[in-house]
Amino acid sequence: MRSRPRHAPVGTPVAFSGHDILRVSGGRFVGYWTCTDVLAGLAHLGAVSRPNGPARS
């Protein structure tokens, strides 16, 4: 049995959340980190299963 590719059509809007963390020293930004909820973005596109059900076809 072949599985169908999991993807959303081009132009599908998607929303996900995250945080940017910046470290300041001497009045300058000296460090930058991000923490993004990539799994939520993939679930929104239907690429992975959501916590309460299968991925969209």
PDB file of N, CA, C, O and CB in Angstrom:
ATOM      1  N   MET A   1       0.835  -1.166   0.000  1.00  0.00           N
ATOM      2  CA  MET A   1       0.000   0.000   0.000  1.00  0.00           C
ATOM      3  C   MET A   1       0.892   1.245   0.000  1.00  0.00           C
ATOM      4  O   MET A   1       1.785   1.373   0.838  1.00  0.00           O
ATOM      5  CB  MET A   1      -0.957  -0.011   1.212  1.00  0.00           C
ATOM      6  N   ARG A   2       0.649   2.145  -0.928  1.00  0.00           N
ATOM      7  CA  ARG A   2       1.433   3.378  -1.020  1.00  0.00           C
ATOM      8  C   ARG A   2       0.779   4.463  -0.180  1.00  0.00           C
ATOM      9  O   ARG A   2      -0.439   4.640  -0.207  1.00  0.00           O
ATOM     10  CB  ARG A   2       1.570   3.840  -2.491  1.00  0.00           C
ATOM     11  N   SER A   3       1.595   5.177   0.556  1.00  0.00           N
ATOM     12  CA  SER A   3       1.047   6.289   1.325  1.00  0.00           C
ATOM     13  C   SER A   3       1.036   7.539   0.452  1.00  0.00           C
ATOM     14  O   SER A   3       1.911   7.736  -0.392  1.00  0.00           O
ATOM     15  CB  SER A   3       1.868   6.529   2.625  1.00  0.00           C
ATOM     16  N   ARG A   4       0.040   8.366   0.671  1.00  0.00           N
ATOM     17  CA  ARG A   4      -0.057   9.619  -0.071  1.00  0.00           C
ATOM     18  C   ARG A   4       0.867  10.643   0.564  1.00  0.00           C
ATOM     19  O   ARG A   4       1.044  10.648   1.783  1.00  0.00           O
ATOM     20  CB  ARG A   4      -1.518  10.142  -0.104  1.00  0.00           C
ATOM     21  N   PRO A   5       1.455  11.506  -0.244  1.00  0.00           N
ATOM     22  CA  PRO A   5       2.297  12.549   0.348  1.00  0.00           C
ATOM     23  C   PRO A   5       1.442  13.465   1.216  1.00  0.00           C
ATOM     24  O   PRO A   5       0.291  13.755   0.890  1.00  0.00           O
ATOM     25  CB  PRO A   5       3.026  13.368  -0.753  1.00  0.00           C
ATOM     26  N   ARG A   6       2.024  13.914   2.326  1.00  0.00           N
ATOM     27  CA  ARG A   6       1.314  14.812   3.226  1.00  0.00           C
ATOM     28  C   ARG A   6       1.864  16.210   3.043  1.00  0.00           C
ATOM     29  O   ARG A   6       2.992  16.510   3.434  1.00  0.00           O
ATOM     30  CB  ARG A   6       1.443  14.353   4.704  1.00  0.00           C
ATOM     31  N   HIS A   7       1.055  17.053   2.445  1.00  0.00           N
ATOM     32  CA  HIS A   7       1.449  18.441   2.280  1.00  0.00           C
ATOM     33  C   HIS A   7       0.204  19.287   2.035  1.00  0.00           C
ATOM     34  O   HIS A   7      -0.846  18.775   1.645  1.00  0.00           O
ATOM     35  CB  HIS A   7       2.462  18.595   1.118  1.00  0.00           C
ATOM     36  N   ALA A   8       0.336  20.563   2.266  1.00  0.00           N
ATOM     37  CA  ALA A   8      -0.748  21.506   2.022  1.00  0.00           C
ATOM     38  C   ALA A   8      -0.511  22.175   0.673  1.00  0.00           C
ATOM     39  O   ALA A   8       0.632  22.280   0.226  1.00  0.00           O
ATOM     40  CB  ALA A   8      -0.846  22.566   3.167  1.00  0.00           C
ATOM     41  N   PRO A   9      -1.569  22.623   0.026  1.00  0.00           N
ATOM     42  CA  PRO A   9      -1.389  23.336  -1.245  1.00  0.00           C
ATOM     43  C   PRO A   9      -0.562  24.609  -1.050  1.00  0.00           C
ATOM     44  O   PRO A   9      -0.576  25.211   0.024  1.00  0.00           O
ATOM     45  CB  PRO A   9      -2.758  23.686  -1.862  1.00  0.00           C
ATOM     46  N   VAL A  10       0.147  25.005  -2.084  1.00  0.00           N
ATOM     47  CA  VAL A  10       0.926  26.240  -2.051  1.00  0.00           C
ATOM     48  C   VAL A  10      -0.016  27.397  -1.729  1.00  0.00           C
ATOM     49  O   VAL A  10      -1.119  27.477  -2.269  1.00  0.00           O
ATOM     50  CB  VAL A  10       1.669  26.481  -3.408  1.00  0.00           C
ATOM     51  N   GLY A  11       0.424  28.284  -0.853  1.00  0.00           N
ATOM     52  CA  GLY A  11      -0.383  29.440  -0.482  1.00  0.00           C
ATOM     53  C   GLY A  11      -1.272  29.220   0.720  1.00  0.00           C
ATOM     54  O   GLY A  11      -1.993  30.131   1.128  1.00  0.00           O
ATOM     55  N   THR A  12      -1.237  28.010   1.309  1.00  0.00           N
ATOM     56  CA  THR A  12      -2.039  27.732   2.491  1.00  0.00           C
ATOM     57  C   THR A  12      -1.536  28.564   3.659  1.00  0.00           C
ATOM     58  O   THR A  12      -0.356  28.496   4.003  1.00  0.00           O
ATOM     59  CB  THR A  12      -2.006  26.232   2.839  1.00  0.00           C
ATOM     60  N   PRO A  13      -2.426  29.360   4.280  1.00  0.00           N
ATOM     61  CA  PRO A  13      -1.969  30.131   5.443  1.00  0.00           C
ATOM     62  C   PRO A  13      -1.692  29.201   6.625  1.00  0.00           C
ATOM     63  O   PRO A  13      -2.368  28.187   6.800  1.00  0.00           O
ATOM     64  CB  PRO A  13      -3.021  31.198   5.836  1.00  0.00           C
ATOM     65  N   VAL A  14      -0.713  29.548   7.415  1.00  0.00           N
ATOM     66  CA  VAL A  14      -0.345  28.738   8.569  1.00  0.00           C
ATOM     67  C   VAL A  14       0.015  29.668   9.726  1.00  0.00           C
ATOM     68  O   VAL A  14       0.537  30.763   9.518  1.00  0.00           O
ATOM     69  CB  VAL A  14       0.841  27.782   8.231  1.00  0.00           C
ATOM     70  N   ALA A  15      -0.270  29.218  10.939  1.00  0.00           N
ATOM     71  CA  ALA A  15       0.068  30.004  12.121  1.00  0.00           C
ATOM     72  C   ALA A  15       0.729  29.099  13.148  1.00  0.00           C
ATOM     73  O   ALA A  15       0.302  27.961  13.347  1.00  0.00           O
ATOM     74  CB  ALA A  15      -1.192  30.686  12.718  1.00  0.00           C
ATOM     75  N   PHE A  16       1.760  29.599  13.793  1.00  0.00           N
ATOM     76  CA  PHE A  16       2.407  28.883  14.895  1.00  0.00           C
ATOM     77  C   PHE A  16       3.060  29.924  15.783  1.00  0.00           C
ATOM     78  O   PHE A  16       3.184  31.087  15.400  1.00  0.00           O
ATOM     79  CB  PHE A  16       3.461  27.828  14.376  1.00  0.00           C
ATOM     80  N   SER A  17       3.469  29.511  16.948  1.00  0.00           N
ATOM     81  CA  SER A  17       4.003  30.484  17.898  1.00  0.00           C
ATOM     82  C   SER A  17       5.454  30.166  18.249  1.00  0.00           C
ATOM     83  O   SER A  17       5.969  29.086  17.956  1.00  0.00           O
ATOM     84  CB  SER A  17       3.147  30.514  19.169  1.00  0.00           C
ATOM     85  N   GLY A  18       6.085  31.135  18.879  1.00  0.00           N
ATOM     86  CA  GLY A  18       7.453  30.945  19.312  1.00  0.00           C
ATOM     87  C   GLY A  18       7.928  32.144  20.109  1.00  0.00           C
ATOM     88  O   GLY A  18       7.184  33.096  20.340  1.00  0.00           O
ATOM     89  N   HIS A  19       9.173  32.075  20.519  1.00  0.00           N
ATOM     90  CA  HIS A  19       9.780  33.144  21.301  1.00  0.00           C
ATOM     91  C   HIS A  19      11.156  33.462  20.742  1.00  0.00           C
ATOM     92  O   HIS A  19      11.872  32.573  20.281  1.00  0.00           O
ATOM     93  CB  HIS A  19       9.874  32.754  22.791  1.00  0.00           C
ATOM     94  N   ASP A  20      11.515  34.722  20.785  1.00  0.00           N
ATOM     95  CA  ASP A  20      12.871  35.161  20.474  1.00  0.00           C
ATOM     96  C   ASP A  20      13.507  35.614  21.772  1.00  0.00           C
ATOM     97  O   ASP A  20      12.903  36.379  22.524  1.00  0.00           O
ATOM     98  CB  ASP A  20      12.883  36.308  19.400  1.00  0.00           C
ATOM     99  N   ILE A  21      14.712  35.157  22.045  1.00  0.00           N
ATOM    100  CA  ILE A  21      15.427  35.528  23.265  1.00  0.00           C
ATOM    101  C   ILE A  21      16.731  36.195  22.839  1.00  0.00           C
ATOM    102  O   ILE A  21      17.535  35.614  22.109  1.00  0.00           O
ATOM    103  CB  ILE A  21      15.694  34.274  24.193  1.00  0.00           C
ATOM    104  N   LEU A  22      16.921  37.414  23.306  1.00  0.00           N
ATOM    105  CA  LEU A  22      18.130  38.163  22.973  1.00  0.00           C
ATOM    106  C   LEU A  22      18.895  38.462  24.250  1.00  0.00           C
ATOM    107  O   LEU A  22      18.302  38.833  25.262  1.00  0.00           O
ATOM    108  CB  LEU A  22      17.788  39.473  22.216  1.00  0.00           C
ATOM    109  N   ARG A  23      20.213  38.303  24.204  1.00  0.00           N
ATOM    110  CA  ARG A  23      21.071  38.654  25.341  1.00  0.00           C
ATOM    111  C   ARG A  23      21.800  39.942  25.007  1.00  0.00           C
ATOM    112  O   ARG A  23      22.389  40.085  23.935  1.00  0.00           O
ATOM    113  CB  ARG A  23      22.086  37.508  25.672  1.00  0.00           C
ATOM    114  N   VAL A  24      21.749  40.870  25.940  1.00  0.00           N
ATOM    115  CA  VAL A  24      22.372  42.182  25.756  1.00  0.00           C
ATOM    116  C   VAL A  24      23.541  42.315  26.714  1.00  0.00           C
ATOM    117  O   VAL A  24      23.432  41.981  27.894  1.00  0.00           O
ATOM    118  CB  VAL A  24      21.347  43.328  25.979  1.00  0.00           C
ATOM    119  N   SER A  25      24.653  42.804  26.201  1.00  0.00           N
ATOM    120  CA  SER A  25      25.832  43.090  27.027  1.00  0.00           C
ATOM    121  C   SER A  25      26.494  44.338  26.485  1.00  0.00           C
ATOM    122  O   SER A  25      26.758  44.440  25.287  1.00  0.00           O
ATOM    123  CB  SER A  25      26.836  41.886  27.040  1.00  0.00           C
ATOM    124  N   GLY A  26      26.758  45.279  27.357  1.00  0.00           N
ATOM    125  CA  GLY A  26      27.412  46.513  26.923  1.00  0.00           C
ATOM    126  C   GLY A  26      26.578  47.302  25.938  1.00  0.00           C
ATOM    127  O   GLY A  26      27.126  47.989  25.076  1.00  0.00           O
ATOM    128  N   GLY A  27      25.256  47.216  26.048  1.00  0.00           N
ATOM    129  CA  GLY A  27      24.376  47.957  25.144  1.00  0.00           C
ATOM    130  C   GLY A  27      24.256  47.366  23.751  1.00  0.00           C
ATOM    131  O   GLY A  27      23.709  48.006  22.853  1.00  0.00           O
ATOM    132  N   ARG A  28      24.768  46.134  23.556  1.00  0.00           N
ATOM    133  CA  ARG A  28      24.704  45.478  22.241  1.00  0.00           C
ATOM    134  C   ARG A  28      24.087  44.096  22.387  1.00  0.00           C
ATOM    135  O   ARG A  28      24.204  43.459  23.434  1.00  0.00           O
ATOM    136  CB  ARG A  28      26.116  45.374  21.601  1.00  0.00           C
ATOM    137  N   PHE A  29      23.434  43.643  21.335  1.00  0.00           N
ATOM    138  CA  PHE A  29      22.939  42.277  21.307  1.00  0.00           C
ATOM    139  C   PHE A  29      24.124  41.345  21.067  1.00  0.00           C
ATOM    140  O   PHE A  29      24.834  41.478  20.070  1.00  0.00           O
ATOM    141  CB  PHE A  29      21.842  42.094  20.209  1.00  0.00           C
ATOM    142  N   VAL A  30      24.332  40.408  21.979  1.00  0.00           N
ATOM    143  CA  VAL A  30      25.477  39.502  21.840  1.00  0.00           C
ATOM    144  C   VAL A  30      25.044  38.036  21.744  1.00  0.00           C
ATOM    145  O   VAL A  30      25.876  37.148  21.560  1.00  0.00           O
ATOM    146  CB  VAL A  30      26.430  39.680  23.020  1.00  0.00           C
ATOM    147  N   GLY A  31      23.757  37.795  21.868  1.00  0.00           N
ATOM    148  CA  GLY A  31      23.256  36.433  21.736  1.00  0.00           C
ATOM    149  C   GLY A  31      21.820  36.452  21.267  1.00  0.00           C
ATOM    150  O   GLY A  31      21.064  37.363  21.606  1.00  0.00           O
ATOM    151  N   TYR A  32      21.435  35.451  20.486  1.00  0.00           N
ATOM    152  CA  TYR A  32      20.080  35.385  19.952  1.00  0.00           C
ATOM    153  C   TYR A  32      19.672  33.922  19.824  1.00  0.00           C
ATOM    154  O   TYR A  32      20.376  33.126  19.204  1.00  0.00           O
ATOM    155  CB  TYR A  32      19.981  36.112  18.580  1.00  0.00           C
ATOM    156  N   TRP A  33      18.537  33.577  20.409  1.00  0.00           N
ATOM    157  CA  TRP A  33      18.003  32.220  20.341  1.00  0.00           C
ATOM    158  C   TRP A  33      16.529  32.287  19.994  1.00  0.00           C
ATOM    159  O   TRP A  33      15.848  33.261  20.315  1.00  0.00           O
ATOM    160  CB  TRP A  33      18.220  31.462  21.678  1.00  0.00           C
ATOM    161  N   THR A  34      16.047  31.258  19.342  1.00  0.00           N
ATOM    162  CA  THR A  34      14.619  31.167  19.046  1.00  0.00           C
ATOM    163  C   THR A  34      14.083  29.849  19.578  1.00  0.00           C
ATOM    164  O   THR A  34      14.804  28.855  19.672  1.00  0.00           O
ATOM    165  CB  THR A  34      14.354  31.292  17.522  1.00  0.00           C
ATOM    166  N   CYS A  35      12.836  29.861  19.914  1.00  0.00           N
ATOM    167  CA  CYS A  35      12.121  28.661  20.350  1.00  0.00           C
ATOM    168  C   CYS A  35      10.788  28.677  19.616  1.00  0.00           C
ATOM    169  O   CYS A  35       9.873  29.404  20.003  1.00  0.00           O
ATOM    170  CB  CYS A  35      11.926  28.615  21.935  1.00  0.00           C
ATOM    171  N   THR A  36      10.675  27.886  18.569  1.00  0.00           N
ATOM    172  CA  THR A  36       9.496  27.895  17.719  1.00  0.00           C
ATOM    173  C   THR A  36       8.761  26.570  17.834  1.00  0.00           C
ATOM    174  O   THR A  36       9.375  25.505  17.887  1.00  0.00           O
ATOM    175  CB  THR A  36       9.880  28.173  16.261  1.00  0.00           C
ATOM    176  N   ASP A  37       7.446  26.651  17.871  1.00  0.00           N
ATOM    177  CA  ASP A  37       6.616  25.449  17.944  1.00  0.00           C
ATOM    178  C   ASP A  37       6.440  24.890  16.532  1.00  0.00           C
ATOM    179  O   ASP A  37       5.392  25.056  15.908  1.00  0.00           O
ATOM    180  CB  ASP A  37       5.226  25.760  18.602  1.00  0.00           C
ATOM    181  N   VAL A  38       7.480  24.230  16.047  1.00  0.00           N
ATOM    182  CA  VAL A  38       7.485  23.692  14.681  1.00  0.00           C
ATOM    183  C   VAL A  38       6.411  22.618  14.521  1.00  0.00           C
ATOM    184  O   VAL A  38       5.784  22.530  13.465  1.00  0.00           O
ATOM    185  CB  VAL A  38       8.874  23.112  14.332  1.00  0.00           C
ATOM    186  N   LEU A  39       6.194  21.813  15.536  1.00  0.00           N
ATOM    187  CA  LEU A  39       5.193  20.747  15.454  1.00  0.00           C
ATOM    188  C   LEU A  39       3.803  21.313  15.196  1.00  0.00           C
ATOM    189  O   LEU A  39       3.044  20.745  14.411  1.00  0.00           O
ATOM    190  CB  LEU A  39       5.188  19.919  16.740  1.00  0.00           C
ATOM    191  N   ALA A  40       3.458  22.422  15.844  1.00  0.00           N
ATOM    192  CA  ALA A  40       2.148  23.041  15.609  1.00  0.00           C
ATOM    193  C   ALA A  40       2.032  23.527  14.170  1.00  0.00           C
ATOM    194  O   ALA A  40       0.978  23.387  13.550  1.00  0.00           O
ATOM    195  CB  ALA A  40       1.920  24.213  16.582  1.00  0.00           C
ATOM    196  N   GLY A  41       3.105  24.094  13.637  1.00  0.00           N
ATOM    197  CA  GLY A  41       3.092  24.544  12.248  1.00  0.00           C
ATOM    198  C   GLY A  41       2.910  23.388  11.279  1.00  0.00           C
ATOM    199  O   GLY A  41       2.149  23.492  10.317  1.00  0.00           O
ATOM    200  N   LEU A  42       3.607  22.288  11.531  1.00  0.00           N
ATOM    201  CA  LEU A  42       3.470  21.103  10.673  1.00  0.00           C
ATOM    202  C   LEU A  42       2.069  20.504  10.777  1.00  0.00           C
ATOM    203  O   LEU A  42       1.501  20.072   9.774  1.00  0.00           O
ATOM    204  CB  LEU A  42       4.522  20.045  11.050  1.00  0.00           C
ATOM    205  N   ALA A  43       1.515  20.478  11.977  1.00  0.00           N
ATOM    206  CA  ALA A  43       0.152  19.968  12.160  1.00  0.00           C
ATOM    207  C   ALA A  43      -0.853  20.861  11.440  1.00  0.00           C
ATOM    208  O   ALA A  43      -1.814  20.368  10.849  1.00  0.00           O
ATOM    209  CB  ALA A  43      -0.199  19.873  13.662  1.00  0.00           C
ATOM    210  N   HIS A  44      -0.635  22.165  11.486  1.00  0.00           N
ATOM    211  CA  HIS A  44      -1.521  23.108  10.812  1.00  0.00           C
ATOM    212  C   HIS A  44      -1.525  22.866   9.303  1.00  0.00           C
ATOM    213  O   HIS A  44      -2.555  23.035   8.650  1.00  0.00           O
ATOM    214  CB  HIS A  44      -1.097  24.551  11.117  1.00  0.00           C
ATOM    215  N   LEU A  45      -0.388  22.475   8.753  1.00  0.00           N
ATOM    216  CA  LEU A  45      -0.287  22.176   7.319  1.00  0.00           C
ATOM    217  C   LEU A  45      -0.783  20.780   6.971  1.00  0.00           C
ATOM    218  O   LEU A  45      -0.934  20.450   5.795  1.00  0.00           O
ATOM    219  CB  LEU A  45       1.146  22.325   6.863  1.00  0.00           C
ATOM    220  N   GLY A  46      -1.040  19.953   7.992  1.00  0.00           N
ATOM    221  CA  GLY A  46      -1.489  18.591   7.738  1.00  0.00           C
ATOM    222  C   GLY A  46      -0.350  17.623   7.490  1.00  0.00           C
ATOM    223  O   GLY A  46      -0.582  16.512   7.015  1.00  0.00           O
ATOM    224  N   ALA A  47       0.884  18.022   7.804  1.00  0.00           N
ATOM    225  CA  ALA A  47       2.046  17.170   7.540  1.00  0.00           C
ATOM    226  C   ALA A  47       2.262  16.124   8.628  1.00  0.00           C
ATOM    227  O   ALA A  47       2.890  15.096   8.372  1.00  0.00           O
ATOM    228  CB  ALA A  47       3.289  18.021   7.403  1.00  0.00           C
ATOM    229  N   VAL A  48       1.760  16.362   9.828  1.00  0.00           N
ATOM    230  CA  VAL A  48       1.869  15.413  10.925  1.00  0.00           C
ATOM    231  C   VAL A  48       0.525  15.320  11.626  1.00  0.00           C
ATOM    232  O   VAL A  48      -0.330  16.190  11.462  1.00  0.00           O
ATOM    233  CB  VAL A  48       2.984  15.829  11.918  1.00  0.00           C
ATOM    234  N   SER A  49       0.341  14.269  12.403  1.00  0.00           N
ATOM    235  CA  SER A  49      -0.919  14.106  13.132  1.00  0.00           C
ATOM    236  C   SER A  49      -1.043  15.135  14.233  1.00  0.00           C
ATOM    237  O   SER A  49      -0.066  15.507  14.883  1.00  0.00           O
ATOM    238  CB  SER A  49      -1.025  12.700  13.717  1.00  0.00           C
ATOM    239  N   ARG A  50      -2.259  15.580  14.424  1.00  0.00           N
ATOM    240  CA  ARG A  50      -2.564  16.468  15.542  1.00  0.00           C
ATOM    241  C   ARG A  50      -2.722  15.613  16.786  1.00  0.00           C
ATOM    242  O   ARG A  50      -2.917  14.402  16.676  1.00  0.00           O
ATOM    243  CB  ARG A  50      -3.853  17.315  15.270  1.00  0.00           C
ATOM    244  N   PRO A  51      -2.643  16.217  17.977  1.00  0.00           N
ATOM    245  CA  PRO A  51      -2.764  15.429  19.212  1.00  0.00           C
ATOM    246  C   PRO A  51      -4.081  14.656  19.318  1.00  0.00           C
ATOM    247  O   PRO A  51      -4.135  13.602  19.952  1.00  0.00           O
ATOM    248  CB  PRO A  51      -2.629  16.341  20.406  1.00  0.00           C
ATOM    249  N   ASN A  52      -5.147  15.183  18.694  1.00  0.00           N
ATOM    250  CA  ASN A  52      -6.469  14.560  18.839  1.00  0.00           C
ATOM    251  C   ASN A  52      -6.993  13.919  17.572  1.00  0.00           C
ATOM    252  O   ASN A  52      -8.204  13.760  17.420  1.00  0.00           O
ATOM    253  CB  ASN A  52      -7.451  15.573  19.304  1.00  0.00           C
ATOM    254  N   GLY A  53      -6.109  13.547  16.657  1.00  0.00           N
ATOM    255  CA  GLY A  53      -6.599  12.908  15.444  1.00  0.00           C
ATOM    256  C   GLY A  53      -5.543  12.834  14.361  1.00  0.00           C
ATOM    257  O   GLY A  53      -4.431  13.335  14.528  1.00  0.00           O
ATOM    258  N   PRO A  54      -5.895  12.209  13.251  1.00  0.00           N
ATOM    259  CA  PRO A  54      -4.923  12.015  12.167  1.00  0.00           C
ATOM    260  C   PRO A  54      -4.687  13.303  11.389  1.00  0.00           C
ATOM    261  O   PRO A  54      -5.439  14.271  11.499  1.00  0.00           O
ATOM    262  CB  PRO A  54      -5.401  10.916  11.216  1.00  0.00           C
ATOM    263  N   ALA A  55      -3.624  13.282  10.604  1.00  0.00           N
ATOM    264  CA  ALA A  55      -3.312  14.405   9.724  1.00  0.00           C
ATOM    265  C   ALA A  55      -4.407  14.546   8.671  1.00  0.00           C
ATOM    266  O   ALA A  55      -5.069  13.577   8.301  1.00  0.00           O
ATOM    267  CB  ALA A  55      -1.925  14.214   9.051  1.00  0.00           C
ATOM    268  N   ARG A  56      -4.576  15.770   8.205  1.00  0.00           N
ATOM    269  CA  ARG A  56      -5.570  16.011   7.150  1.00  0.00           C
ATOM    270  C   ARG A  56      -5.067  15.444   5.828  1.00  0.00           C
ATOM    271  O   ARG A  56      -3.861  15.421   5.581  1.00  0.00           O
ATOM    272  CB  ARG A  56      -5.874  17.529   7.007  1.00  0.00           C
ATOM    273  N   SER A  57      -5.982  14.990   4.981  1.00  0.00           N
ATOM    274  CA  SER A  57      -5.601  14.463   3.669  1.00  0.00           C
ATOM    275  C   SER A  57      -5.618  15.536   2.629  1.00  0.00           C
ATOM    276  O   SER A  57      -5.324  15.271   1.463  1.00  0.00           O
ATOM    277  CB  SER A  57      -6.515  13.339   3.253  1.00  0.00           C
TER     278      SER A  57
END
